[in-house]
Amino acid sequence: MQSLTSTYTLANGIKIPVVGFGTWQTPDGEVAVSSVKSALANGYRHIDTAQAYKNEEGVGRALKESGIPREEIFLTTKLWNKNHSYDLAMSSFAESLEKLQTDYVDLFLIHWPNPVDFRDHWQNANAESWRAMEDLYEAGKIKAIGISNFRPHHIEELKKTAKIMPMVNQIFLAPGEKQEEVVSYCEDNDILLEAYSPLGTGKIFEVPEMKALAEKHNRSIAQIALRWSLQHGFLPLPKSVTPSRIKENAQLFDFELSKTDMAQIDALDGVVGKAGDPDQTTF
């Protein structure tokens, strides 16, 4: 039976736990420290943060204070939009390591493909950022490299100069938003799909079909949504700062959704909102 320490294998052979603990919108300081420590105490071994979340210091403190050996934790952070270029990627990554109190990260992602500051030359900005990430990867500072919010045309541009293909694409995936074109492309190119906001930033709790499935399985709506994500082969990144929910969101491995259940959830559309167009971001 699977568990929180079960893994997917990335294209380069690195193992990544099948569920991660998300920290988007988690305030830095004691809230970040306590929530990440709670996640680790409940068996999570995959922690996801980002330069933009401004909580890397709290995450780093939590990892240190947990007493869990660093090599047992899979740690992800992401390059923020203002740091695209070879030099800025390098310097901001060094800052991230310092804040996280570690000498390597397991996964480093380009957070968005087309930031407003680089809109007229995003292809080159991504290529230069990726070149820095490849160098850090080859130096052993990063175990795996990837992207976030990239659509197929962004990845095709990256391919033109990349020596190493992205191993992960972290995108908005939740019941009602399946991003089928992106998912199909990534599956065809051996790029693992991570699902951020797998609960649709909370809107999912009002969906009648999800309420009915939760009652049918005697589970929470969150557990149903996360189980759906796992059964699609995605890697969900649930976020919470509430200890009881952190624990509940980890209890996904002792039940299964039927094909009928999965089809019912697949048929939902727009109930949690849709992914924004990364070429139209204002940040």
Backbone as JSON, one array per atom type, in Angstrom:
{
  "sequence": "MQSLTSTYTLANGIKIPVVGFGTWQTPDGEVAVSSVKSALANGYRHIDTAQAYKNEEGVGRALKESGIPREEIFLTTKLWNKNHSYDLAMSSFAESLEKLQTDYVDLFLIHWPNPVDFRDHWQNANAESWRAMEDLYEAGKIKAIGISNFRPHHIEELKKTAKIMPMVNQIFLAPGEKQEEVVSYCEDNDILLEAYSPLGTGKIFEVPEMKALAEKHNRSIAQIALRWSLQHGFLPLPKSVTPSRIKENAQLFDFELSKTDMAQIDALDGVVGKAGDPDQTTF",
  "N": [[0.84, -1.2, 0.0], [0.48, 2.24, -0.76], [2.06, 5.18, 0.7], [2.81, 8.28, 2.47], [5.51, 8.36, 2.08], [5.91, 6.98, -0.22], [7.02, 7.02, -3.64], [7.36, 8.84, -6.77], [9.3, 8.36, -9.74], [11.55, 10.52, -11.15], [12.59, 11.78, -14.41], [15.35, 11.73, -14.38], [15.94, 9.78, -12.59], [15.76, 10.42, -9.92], [14.03, 10.11, -6.84], [10.82, 11.16, -5.8], [8.61, 12.1, -3.26], [5.13, 11.16, -3.3], [3.16, 12.9, -2.45], [3.17, 16.3, -1.6], [3.85, 18.92, 0.79], [2.34, 21.94, 0.68], [3.19, 25.47, 0.82], [2.27, 27.91, -0.01], [1.0, 31.15, 0.55], [1.36, 30.86, 3.25], [2.26, 32.51, 6.12], [5.51, 33.84, 6.93], [7.83, 33.07, 9.61], [6.63, 32.13, 12.85], [4.24, 30.83, 12.1], [4.8, 29.55, 9.67], [6.91, 27.92, 10.55], [5.66, 26.29, 12.52], [3.6, 25.02, 11.05], [4.96, 23.59, 9.04], [6.55, 21.94, 10.64], [4.51, 20.48, 11.83], [3.5, 19.14, 9.59], [5.72, 17.53, 8.94], [5.83, 15.99, 11.27], [3.56, 14.52, 10.9], [4.24, 12.81, 8.92], [4.77, 13.74, 6.33], [7.24, 14.1, 3.81], [8.06, 15.82, 1.92], [8.43, 19.02, 1.03], [7.22, 22.08, -0.15], [8.16, 25.21, -1.27], [8.81, 28.67, -2.16], [10.66, 31.39, -3.63], [9.0, 33.61, -3.92], [7.05, 33.22, -1.99], [8.01, 34.14, 0.35], [8.66, 32.83, 2.69], [10.79, 31.2, 3.09], [12.74, 31.26, 5.1], [11.33, 30.53, 7.44], [10.51, 27.96, 6.69], [13.02, 26.74, 6.44], [13.92, 26.92, 9.09], [12.06, 25.21, 10.32], [12.68, 22.74, 9.17], [15.25, 22.35, 10.25], [14.68, 22.35, 13.02], [13.05, 20.17, 13.24], [14.55, 17.89, 13.49], [14.76, 15.82, 11.75], [16.76, 14.02, 9.48], [18.36, 15.85, 6.89], [18.61, 14.62, 4.37], [16.45, 12.97, 4.23], [14.3, 14.48, 3.57], [12.47, 15.9, 0.96], [12.96, 18.79, -0.72], [11.63, 21.65, -2.2], [12.07, 24.69, -4.0], [11.44, 27.83, -5.72], [12.26, 29.87, -8.57], [11.85, 33.34, -8.58], [9.9, 35.75, -10.46], [11.22, 38.22, -10.94], [13.81, 37.51, -11.0], [14.83, 36.41, -13.3], [17.35, 35.49, -15.53], [20.78, 34.7, -16.09], [22.68, 35.54, -14.09], [21.04, 36.63, -12.04], [19.47, 34.43, -11.41], [21.41, 32.76, -10.35], [22.38, 34.29, -8.11], [20.04, 34.71, -6.6], [19.33, 32.1, -6.05], [21.42, 31.35, -4.37], [20.8, 32.98, -2.19], [18.38, 31.79, -1.46], [19.28, 29.26, -0.57], [20.67, 30.06, 1.69], [18.62, 31.16, 3.3], [17.05, 28.89, 3.63], [18.71, 27.32, 5.06], [20.36, 25.25, 4.09], [22.52, 23.23, 1.98], [21.82, 22.41, -0.47], [19.04, 22.0, -2.77], [16.29, 19.83, -3.45], [14.63, 20.11, -5.63], [14.33, 22.61, -8.05], [12.49, 25.19, -9.48], [11.49, 27.13, -12.35], [9.32, 29.68, -11.74], [7.27, 31.08, -13.16], [6.58, 31.38, -16.67], [6.55, 33.72, -18.24], [7.13, 36.48, -17.17], [6.06, 39.83, -16.41], [8.12, 41.74, -16.47], [9.89, 40.76, -18.31], [8.64, 40.46, -20.69], [9.01, 41.08, -23.39], [11.16, 39.61, -24.13], [11.01, 36.99, -23.2], [11.67, 34.39, -23.92], [14.5, 34.29, -24.14], [15.14, 35.09, -21.55], [14.16, 32.95, -20.04], [15.78, 30.92, -21.11], [18.34, 31.71, -20.25], [18.04, 31.69, -17.47], [17.49, 28.99, -17.15], [19.91, 27.91, -18.01], [21.57, 28.65, -15.9], [20.38, 27.1, -13.91], [20.9, 24.54, -14.89], [23.68, 24.52, -14.62], [23.9, 24.67, -11.82], [22.63, 22.31, -11.18], [24.42, 20.45, -12.32], [26.52, 20.94, -10.65], [25.69, 19.79, -8.35], [24.11, 21.18, -6.58], [21.44, 21.26, -6.93], [19.07, 18.7, -7.11], [17.15, 18.03, -8.98], [15.59, 19.63, -11.77], [13.08, 21.93, -12.87], [9.91, 23.32, -13.97], [7.19, 25.7, -13.73], [3.79, 26.44, -14.21], [4.09, 26.45, -16.97], [3.15, 26.31, -20.37], [2.72, 24.2, -23.31], [3.94, 25.65, -25.52], [5.79, 27.27, -24.25], [7.55, 25.41, -23.21], [8.49, 24.22, -25.52], [10.0, 26.34, -26.59], [11.97, 26.48, -24.62], [13.24, 24.06, -25.0], [14.85, 24.55, -27.21], [17.33, 25.5, -26.43], [18.01, 24.12, -24.15], [20.05, 21.83, -22.36], [19.32, 19.9, -20.63], [16.27, 18.38, -20.05], [13.2, 19.65, -18.59], [12.1, 18.17, -15.54], [9.85, 18.26, -14.05], [6.62, 19.8, -14.04], [4.9, 22.17, -12.42], [1.63, 22.89, -11.94], [-1.68, 24.46, -11.91], [-3.95, 22.24, -10.88], [-6.94, 20.64, -10.32], [-10.08, 19.17, -9.25], [-12.35, 19.97, -11.75], [-10.59, 21.59, -13.1], [-8.56, 20.5, -15.33], [-6.58, 20.96, -17.19], [-6.01, 19.74, -19.79], [-4.53, 19.77, -22.24], [-1.94, 20.62, -21.48], [-1.33, 18.64, -19.6], [-1.35, 16.29, -21.18], [0.76, 16.87, -22.96], [2.96, 17.0, -21.17], [2.94, 14.43, -20.06], [3.57, 12.96, -22.34], [6.16, 13.75, -22.65], [7.62, 12.86, -20.52], [7.5, 14.4, -18.18], [6.87, 15.08, -14.93], [3.77, 15.85, -13.39], [2.96, 18.24, -11.07], [0.48, 19.17, -8.76], [-0.61, 22.19, -7.88], [-2.56, 24.11, -5.51], [-4.53, 22.02, -5.1], [-7.01, 21.79, -4.02], [-8.42, 23.75, -5.09], [-8.22, 26.38, -4.05], [-10.09, 26.43, -1.99], [-12.74, 26.6, -2.98], [-13.84, 24.22, -3.67], [-15.22, 23.0, -1.64], [-17.86, 23.6, -1.7], [-19.07, 22.23, -3.72], [-21.64, 20.25, -4.92], [-21.44, 17.6, -5.99], [-18.96, 16.77, -5.03], [-19.43, 16.83, -2.31], [-21.27, 14.74, -2.13], [-19.73, 12.52, -2.89], [-17.86, 12.53, -0.85], [-19.48, 11.89, 1.33], [-20.29, 9.34, 0.52], [-17.9, 7.86, 0.67], [-17.23, 8.26, 3.25], [-15.37, 10.26, 3.88], [-13.39, 13.31, 3.9], [-14.08, 16.18, 1.82], [-11.73, 17.3, 0.9], [-9.97, 15.1, 1.06], [-11.09, 13.44, -0.9], [-10.63, 14.99, -3.21], [-7.83, 15.1, -3.25], [-7.2, 12.41, -3.45], [-8.26, 11.87, -5.99], [-6.45, 13.35, -7.51], [-4.06, 11.92, -7.05], [-4.76, 9.44, -8.2], [-4.81, 10.11, -10.83], [-2.2, 10.21, -11.36], [-0.93, 12.52, -10.71], [0.95, 14.82, -8.63], [-0.07, 15.94, -5.75], [-0.13, 19.03, -3.85], [-1.1, 19.83, -1.11], [-2.02, 22.55, 1.02], [-2.02, 23.73, 4.35], [-2.52, 25.37, 7.5], [-3.53, 24.38, 9.71], [-3.36, 22.02, 12.21], [-5.08, 19.69, 12.43], [-6.18, 19.47, 9.87], [-3.9, 19.23, 8.35], [-3.07, 16.72, 9.14], [-5.32, 15.2, 8.33], [-5.25, 15.57, 5.53], [-3.2, 13.96, 4.84], [-4.09, 11.42, 4.97], [-4.68, 9.38, 2.79], [-4.41, 6.93, 1.66], [-5.72, 4.6, 2.22], [-8.05, 4.11, 0.92], [-9.95, 4.02, -2.16], [-10.95, 5.6, -5.17], [-13.6, 4.74, -7.35], [-13.83, 3.84, -10.88], [-16.13, 5.02, -11.82], [-16.53, 7.03, -9.9], [-14.24, 8.57, -10.42], [-14.75, 9.38, -13.04], [-16.99, 10.94, -12.64], [-15.95, 13.08, -11.19], [-14.11, 13.99, -13.06], [-15.84, 15.02, -14.93], [-16.67, 17.41, -13.92], [-16.54, 20.94, -14.34], [-14.86, 23.93, -14.19], [-15.57, 24.45, -11.56], [-13.86, 25.19, -9.55], [-12.61, 27.34, -10.52], [-10.47, 28.57, -13.18], [-7.2, 27.98, -14.57], [-5.01, 30.74, -14.84], [-3.9, 32.64, -17.7], [-0.6, 32.29, -18.44], [0.81, 33.99, -20.12], [-0.33, 36.39, -19.81], [0.03, 37.41, -17.33], [0.33, 39.83, -14.69], [2.51, 40.22, -13.18]],
  "CA": [[0.0, 0.0, 0.0], [1.22, 3.49, -0.81], [2.06, 6.05, 1.88], [3.41, 9.58, 2.2], [6.91, 8.2, 1.66], [5.97, 6.38, -1.55], [7.64, 7.99, -4.54], [7.46, 8.76, -8.22], [10.69, 8.47, -10.2], [11.71, 11.54, -12.18], [13.29, 11.34, -15.62], [16.78, 11.52, -14.09], [16.09, 8.71, -11.61], [15.54, 10.92, -8.56], [12.74, 9.74, -6.25], [10.1, 12.29, -5.22], [7.41, 11.62, -2.57], [3.94, 11.33, -4.15], [2.39, 14.04, -1.94], [4.0, 17.33, -0.99], [3.18, 19.88, 1.67], [2.46, 23.27, 0.09], [3.29, 26.58, 1.78], [1.81, 29.17, -0.6], [0.16, 31.97, 1.43], [1.69, 30.62, 4.65], [3.13, 33.59, 6.57], [6.81, 33.45, 7.46], [7.9, 33.13, 11.07], [6.14, 31.0, 13.65], [3.19, 30.08, 11.39], [5.49, 28.65, 8.73], [7.67, 26.93, 11.32], [4.78, 25.32, 13.19], [2.86, 24.21, 10.09], [5.88, 22.63, 8.4], [6.9, 20.93, 11.64], [3.33, 19.62, 11.97], [3.48, 18.27, 8.41], [6.79, 16.54, 9.09], [5.43, 15.08, 12.35], [2.5, 13.66, 10.38], [4.77, 11.88, 7.94], [5.19, 14.35, 5.06], [8.69, 14.2, 3.6], [8.19, 16.62, 0.71], [8.02, 20.37, 1.39], [7.27, 22.94, -1.33], [8.12, 26.64, -1.01], [9.23, 29.47, -3.31], [11.17, 32.72, -3.28], [7.88, 34.56, -3.86], [6.21, 32.99, -0.82], [8.65, 34.89, 1.43], [8.68, 32.05, 3.94], [11.89, 30.22, 3.06], [13.42, 31.23, 6.4], [10.53, 29.72, 8.35], [10.61, 26.56, 6.25], [14.35, 26.27, 6.81], [13.94, 26.71, 10.55], [11.25, 24.03, 10.64], [13.46, 21.56, 8.8], [16.32, 22.2, 11.25], [14.14, 22.04, 14.35], [12.35, 18.88, 13.22], [15.48, 16.82, 13.84], [14.77, 14.81, 10.69], [17.93, 14.22, 8.63], [18.06, 16.61, 5.66], [18.51, 13.75, 3.19], [15.15, 12.29, 4.25], [13.27, 15.45, 3.19], [12.53, 16.41, -0.42], [12.7, 20.22, -0.57], [11.48, 22.39, -3.46], [11.8, 26.12, -4.04], [11.2, 28.29, -7.1], [12.85, 31.14, -9.01], [10.8, 34.32, -8.75], [9.82, 36.41, -11.77], [12.18, 39.31, -11.1], [15.16, 36.95, -10.95], [15.15, 35.72, -14.55], [18.65, 35.8, -16.15], [21.78, 33.78, -15.53], [23.27, 36.06, -12.86], [20.03, 36.76, -11.0], [19.11, 33.07, -10.98], [22.5, 32.29, -9.49], [22.45, 35.02, -6.84], [18.83, 34.48, -5.79], [19.39, 30.72, -5.56], [22.32, 31.36, -3.21], [20.02, 33.55, -1.09], [17.42, 30.77, -1.03], [19.99, 28.27, 0.22], [20.98, 30.65, 3.0], [17.38, 31.25, 4.06], [16.58, 27.53, 3.93], [19.74, 26.69, 5.91], [20.75, 23.99, 3.46], [23.52, 23.44, 0.93], [21.24, 21.98, -1.75], [17.61, 21.73, -2.79], [15.99, 18.64, -4.25], [13.98, 20.53, -6.87], [14.26, 24.06, -8.26], [11.59, 25.43, -10.61], [11.15, 28.47, -12.82], [7.97, 29.79, -11.2], [6.36, 31.51, -14.23], [7.34, 31.42, -17.92], [6.51, 34.97, -18.99], [6.9, 37.6, -16.25], [5.82, 41.11, -17.07], [9.38, 42.46, -16.65], [10.67, 40.15, -19.39], [7.64, 40.05, -21.68], [9.46, 41.24, -24.78], [12.25, 38.66, -24.44], [10.86, 35.92, -22.22], [12.35, 33.17, -24.37], [15.9, 34.4, -23.75], [15.21, 35.15, -20.09], [14.02, 31.57, -19.57], [16.96, 30.15, -21.53], [19.47, 32.07, -19.39], [17.73, 31.17, -16.13], [17.63, 27.53, -17.22], [21.34, 27.61, -18.1], [22.07, 28.72, -14.52], [19.87, 25.94, -13.19], [21.67, 23.38, -15.37], [25.0, 24.58, -13.98], [23.72, 24.32, -10.41], [22.31, 20.87, -11.19], [25.65, 19.7, -12.57], [27.38, 21.14, -9.49], [25.13, 19.06, -7.22], [23.35, 22.06, -5.69], [20.03, 20.95, -7.19], [18.96, 17.29, -7.51], [16.27, 17.96, -10.15], [15.16, 20.97, -12.2], [11.78, 21.9, -13.54], [9.2, 24.53, -14.35], [5.86, 25.84, -13.13], [2.87, 27.26, -15.02], [4.5, 26.45, -18.37], [2.32, 25.68, -21.38], [3.58, 23.54, -24.3], [4.77, 26.53, -26.34], [6.92, 27.73, -23.43], [8.51, 24.29, -23.1], [9.12, 24.08, -26.84], [11.04, 27.37, -26.67], [13.06, 26.09, -23.71], [13.93, 22.92, -25.63], [15.77, 25.0, -28.25], [18.66, 25.74, -25.86], [18.24, 23.3, -22.95], [20.82, 20.59, -22.4], [18.59, 18.98, -19.75], [14.83, 18.65, -20.11], [12.52, 19.76, -17.29], [11.65, 16.91, -14.97], [8.59, 18.52, -13.35], [5.88, 21.02, -14.32], [3.93, 22.38, -11.35], [0.55, 23.71, -12.5], [-2.95, 24.42, -11.2], [-4.75, 21.06, -11.23], [-7.91, 20.33, -9.28], [-11.36, 18.82, -9.86], [-12.89, 21.12, -12.45], [-9.54, 22.19, -13.92], [-7.64, 19.39, -15.63], [-5.54, 21.43, -18.11], [-5.74, 18.51, -20.53], [-3.47, 19.93, -23.24], [-0.66, 20.66, -20.77], [-1.12, 17.32, -19.0], [-1.01, 15.36, -22.25], [2.1, 17.19, -23.44], [3.94, 16.63, -20.16], [2.99, 12.96, -19.97], [4.28, 12.48, -23.53], [7.57, 14.16, -22.58], [8.2, 12.35, -19.27], [7.57, 15.51, -17.22], [5.9, 14.81, -13.87], [2.85, 16.96, -13.11], [2.61, 18.54, -9.69], [-0.8, 19.9, -8.69], [-0.74, 23.17, -6.8], [-3.96, 24.42, -5.18], [-5.33, 20.85, -5.5], [-8.36, 21.94, -3.48], [-9.04, 24.88, -5.78], [-8.25, 27.52, -3.11], [-11.23, 26.36, -1.08], [-14.06, 26.63, -3.61], [-14.31, 22.85, -3.89], [-16.02, 22.53, -0.52], [-19.26, 23.93, -1.95], [-19.51, 21.51, -4.91], [-22.53, 19.16, -4.48], [-20.92, 16.27, -6.37], [-17.87, 16.43, -4.13], [-20.06, 16.53, -1.03], [-21.89, 13.41, -2.22], [-18.66, 11.52, -2.9], [-17.28, 12.51, 0.5], [-20.41, 11.12, 2.17], [-20.25, 7.95, 0.05], [-16.68, 7.2, 1.12], [-16.99, 8.65, 4.64], [-14.11, 11.01, 3.83], [-13.58, 14.75, 3.69], [-14.0, 16.62, 0.42], [-10.3, 17.46, 0.59], [-9.4, 13.77, 0.82], [-11.59, 12.98, -2.2], [-9.93, 15.76, -4.25], [-6.42, 14.69, -3.27], [-7.17, 11.03, -3.96], [-8.47, 12.03, -7.44], [-5.17, 13.82, -8.05], [-3.12, 10.79, -7.02], [-5.16, 8.39, -9.14], [-4.46, 10.59, -12.17], [-0.75, 10.21, -11.49], [-0.4, 13.83, -10.36], [1.56, 14.92, -7.3], [-0.75, 17.06, -5.12], [0.61, 19.82, -2.86], [-2.07, 20.5, -0.24], [-1.5, 23.51, 2.01], [-2.86, 24.08, 5.49], [-1.78, 25.74, 8.72], [-4.32, 23.79, 10.79], [-2.83, 20.67, 12.45], [-6.03, 18.61, 12.16], [-6.32, 19.33, 8.42], [-2.62, 18.72, 7.87], [-3.13, 15.27, 9.38], [-6.38, 14.63, 7.49], [-4.82, 15.6, 4.13], [-2.19, 12.91, 4.64], [-4.75, 10.11, 5.09], [-5.19, 9.2, 1.43], [-3.87, 5.7, 1.08], [-6.47, 3.42, 2.65], [-9.29, 4.01, 0.16], [-9.74, 4.24, -3.59], [-12.12, 6.03, -5.94], [-13.91, 3.84, -8.46], [-13.81, 4.47, -12.2], [-17.32, 5.87, -11.89], [-16.23, 8.21, -9.08], [-13.24, 9.39, -11.14], [-15.42, 9.98, -14.21], [-17.89, 11.97, -12.14], [-15.13, 14.25, -10.86], [-13.55, 14.47, -14.33], [-16.88, 15.74, -15.68], [-16.84, 18.75, -13.37], [-15.81, 21.94, -15.12], [-14.89, 25.31, -13.73], [-16.13, 24.62, -10.22], [-12.85, 25.79, -8.66], [-11.93, 28.37, -11.28], [-9.58, 28.1, -14.23], [-5.83, 28.49, -14.53], [-4.81, 31.97, -15.58], [-3.0, 32.58, -18.86], [0.71, 32.77, -17.99], [1.3, 35.04, -20.99], [-1.07, 37.63, -19.49], [0.23, 37.76, -15.92], [0.7, 41.22, -14.45], [3.6, 40.21, -12.18]],
  "C": [[0.88, 1.25, 0.0], [1.13, 4.24, 0.52], [2.69, 7.38, 1.5], [4.87, 9.49, 1.77], [7.04, 7.4, 0.37], [6.44, 7.45, -2.54], [7.28, 7.75, -6.0], [8.95, 8.83, -8.56], [10.75, 9.48, -11.33], [12.57, 11.02, -13.33], [14.78, 11.07, -15.39], [17.02, 10.46, -13.02], [15.89, 9.13, -10.17], [14.13, 10.55, -8.09], [12.11, 10.96, -5.58], [8.82, 11.79, -4.54], [6.13, 12.05, -3.29], [2.99, 12.42, -3.68], [3.37, 15.02, -1.33], [3.18, 18.23, -0.1], [3.42, 21.27, 1.12], [2.49, 24.37, 1.14], [2.91, 27.93, 1.17], [0.82, 29.85, 0.34], [0.34, 31.63, 2.92], [2.64, 31.72, 5.12], [4.45, 33.05, 7.12], [6.77, 33.55, 8.99], [7.25, 31.92, 11.71], [5.07, 30.18, 12.94], [3.83, 29.09, 10.42], [6.22, 27.55, 9.48], [6.74, 25.86, 11.89], [4.05, 24.44, 12.18], [3.76, 23.19, 9.41], [6.3, 21.56, 9.39], [5.74, 19.96, 11.87], [3.24, 18.64, 10.8], [4.52, 17.16, 8.54], [6.44, 15.52, 10.18], [4.35, 14.11, 11.9], [2.95, 12.81, 9.19], [5.12, 12.46, 6.58], [6.72, 14.38, 5.0], [9.0, 15.01, 2.34], [7.59, 17.99, 1.02], [8.24, 21.29, 0.2], [7.15, 24.41, -0.9], [8.57, 27.37, -2.28], [9.79, 30.79, -2.81], [10.02, 33.7, -3.08], [7.01, 34.38, -2.61], [6.73, 33.75, 0.41], [8.59, 34.16, 2.77], [9.79, 31.01, 3.96], [12.61, 30.14, 4.4], [12.66, 30.37, 7.41], [10.57, 28.25, 8.0], [11.97, 25.98, 6.66], [14.48, 26.0, 8.3], [13.2, 25.43, 10.94], [12.02, 22.74, 10.32], [14.56, 21.29, 9.81], [15.77, 21.71, 12.57], [13.43, 20.69, 14.41], [13.24, 17.73, 13.68], [15.54, 15.71, 12.81], [15.98, 15.05, 9.8], [17.55, 14.88, 7.31], [17.84, 15.69, 4.48], [17.19, 12.97, 3.14], [14.0, 13.2, 3.82], [13.51, 15.93, 1.77], [12.06, 17.86, -0.37], [12.7, 20.91, -1.93], [11.4, 23.88, -3.18], [11.79, 26.56, -5.5], [11.81, 29.66, -7.34], [11.75, 32.17, -9.25], [10.99, 35.13, -10.03], [10.86, 37.5, -11.98], [13.62, 38.8, -11.18], [15.53, 36.15, -12.2], [16.41, 36.33, -15.17], [19.64, 34.86, -15.48], [22.25, 34.28, -14.16], [22.25, 36.16, -11.73], [19.55, 35.4, -10.51], [20.15, 32.53, -10.01], [22.47, 32.97, -8.13], [21.22, 34.77, -5.97], [18.79, 33.05, -5.27], [20.3, 30.64, -4.33], [21.6, 31.94, -1.98], [19.01, 32.54, -0.55], [18.1, 29.71, -0.17], [20.28, 28.79, 1.62], [19.73, 30.71, 3.87], [16.9, 29.87, 4.5], [17.55, 26.75, 4.81], [20.13, 25.31, 5.38], [21.79, 24.27, 2.39], [23.06, 22.88, -0.41], [19.73, 21.97, -1.63], [17.37, 20.53, -3.7], [15.38, 19.0, -5.59], [13.93, 22.05, -6.91], [13.49, 24.29, -9.54], [11.64, 26.88, -11.04], [9.66, 28.66, -12.54], [6.93, 30.15, -12.27], [7.15, 31.71, -15.51], [7.48, 32.8, -18.56], [6.2, 36.15, -18.07], [6.8, 38.92, -16.99], [7.12, 41.87, -17.34], [10.2, 41.95, -17.83], [9.81, 39.82, -20.6], [8.15, 40.13, -23.11], [10.63, 40.33, -25.14], [12.22, 37.47, -23.46], [11.59, 34.65, -22.61], [13.82, 33.16, -23.93], [16.06, 34.41, -22.23], [15.07, 33.75, -19.49], [15.25, 30.74, -19.9], [18.15, 30.43, -20.61], [19.25, 31.58, -17.95], [17.94, 29.66, -16.09], [19.1, 27.13, -17.3], [21.98, 27.67, -16.71], [21.64, 27.49, -13.73], [20.59, 24.66, -13.61], [23.05, 23.35, -14.72], [24.92, 24.2, -12.51], [23.4, 22.83, -10.25], [23.6, 20.06, -11.36], [26.64, 19.84, -11.43], [26.86, 20.43, -8.24], [24.35, 19.91, -6.23], [21.85, 21.85, -5.82], [19.97, 19.5, -7.67], [18.09, 17.1, -8.75], [15.82, 19.38, -10.48], [13.86, 20.87, -12.99], [11.2, 23.28, -13.71], [7.84, 24.56, -13.65], [5.04, 26.79, -14.01], [3.27, 27.35, -16.49], [3.46, 25.73, -19.23], [3.25, 25.05, -22.43], [4.47, 24.49, -25.1], [5.95, 27.11, -25.56], [8.0, 26.64, -23.34], [9.23, 24.08, -24.43], [10.22, 25.12, -27.04], [12.25, 26.99, -25.81], [13.91, 24.97, -24.31], [15.03, 23.36, -26.61], [17.19, 25.2, -27.73], [19.0, 24.81, -24.7], [19.11, 22.09, -23.25], [20.09, 19.49, -21.63], [17.11, 19.36, -19.81], [14.24, 18.81, -18.71], [11.98, 18.41, -16.83], [10.27, 17.02, -14.33], [7.96, 19.77, -13.96], [4.81, 21.14, -13.25], [2.87, 23.37, -11.85], [-0.7, 23.6, -11.62], [-3.76, 23.24, -11.74], [-5.65, 20.74, -10.05], [-9.18, 19.85, -9.97], [-12.01, 20.06, -10.47], [-11.88, 21.86, -13.29], [-8.45, 21.15, -14.15], [-6.51, 19.78, -16.58], [-5.08, 20.3, -19.05], [-4.62, 18.63, -21.56], [-2.09, 19.9, -22.59], [-0.33, 19.28, -20.2], [-0.67, 16.32, -20.06], [0.41, 15.59, -22.76], [3.16, 16.71, -22.44], [4.06, 15.11, -20.02], [3.75, 12.38, -21.16], [5.77, 12.76, -23.47], [8.23, 13.79, -21.25], [8.46, 13.47, -18.26], [6.48, 15.27, -16.17], [5.06, 16.06, -13.6], [2.6, 17.08, -11.62], [1.38, 19.43, -9.69], [-0.78, 20.89, -7.54], [-2.21, 23.58, -6.68], [-4.87, 23.24, -5.55], [-6.73, 20.85, -4.93], [-9.05, 23.17, -4.07], [-9.19, 26.11, -4.9], [-9.56, 27.59, -2.34], [-12.6, 26.28, -1.7], [-14.69, 25.24, -3.7], [-15.27, 22.38, -2.8], [-17.51, 22.84, -0.68], [-19.84, 23.14, -3.13], [-20.37, 20.3, -4.5], [-22.0, 17.76, -4.8], [-19.79, 15.82, -5.45], [-18.4, 16.11, -2.72], [-20.64, 15.12, -1.02], [-20.83, 12.31, -2.19], [-17.99, 11.42, -1.53], [-18.17, 11.69, 1.45], [-20.36, 9.64, 1.8], [-19.06, 7.2, 0.64], [-16.36, 7.48, 2.59], [-15.61, 9.33, 4.78], [-14.42, 12.49, 3.74], [-13.53, 15.06, 2.19], [-12.54, 16.78, 0.0], [-9.66, 16.11, 0.27], [-9.84, 13.21, -0.54], [-10.81, 13.68, -3.33], [-8.47, 15.32, -4.37], [-6.26, 13.27, -3.8], [-7.36, 11.03, -5.49], [-7.15, 12.42, -8.11], [-4.17, 12.66, -8.12], [-3.47, 9.73, -8.06], [-4.99, 8.81, -10.6], [-2.95, 10.57, -12.39], [-0.13, 11.57, -11.26], [0.25, 13.76, -8.97], [0.94, 16.14, -6.61], [0.08, 17.71, -4.02], [-0.38, 20.55, -1.96], [-1.38, 21.41, 0.77], [-2.5, 23.67, 3.13], [-1.95, 24.56, 6.62], [-2.5, 25.18, 9.95], [-3.89, 22.35, 11.03], [-3.8, 19.54, 12.1], [-6.19, 18.39, 10.65], [-5.02, 18.81, 7.8], [-2.59, 17.2, 8.0], [-4.14, 14.61, 8.44], [-5.94, 14.54, 6.03], [-3.76, 14.55, 3.82], [-2.81, 11.52, 4.6], [-5.47, 9.78, 3.78], [-4.98, 7.8, 0.87], [-4.62, 4.43, 1.49], [-7.86, 3.38, 2.02], [-8.99, 4.34, -1.3], [-11.05, 4.7, -4.22], [-12.34, 5.07, -7.09], [-13.78, 4.59, -9.78], [-15.0, 5.42, -12.37], [-17.11, 7.16, -11.1], [-15.3, 9.15, -9.84], [-13.89, 10.11, -12.32], [-16.34, 11.11, -13.78], [-17.11, 13.25, -11.81], [-14.54, 14.85, -12.14], [-14.56, 15.33, -15.09], [-17.16, 17.14, -15.13], [-16.04, 19.75, -14.2], [-15.99, 23.32, -14.52], [-15.36, 25.52, -12.31], [-15.14, 25.24, -9.24], [-12.13, 26.95, -9.34], [-10.97, 27.75, -12.27], [-8.19, 28.7, -14.07], [-5.72, 29.76, -15.36], [-3.83, 31.77, -16.73], [-1.64, 33.12, -18.45], [1.32, 33.84, -18.89], [0.62, 36.39, -20.73], [-0.9, 38.04, -18.03], [0.66, 39.22, -15.79], [1.82, 41.33, -13.42], [4.82, 39.52, -12.75]]
}
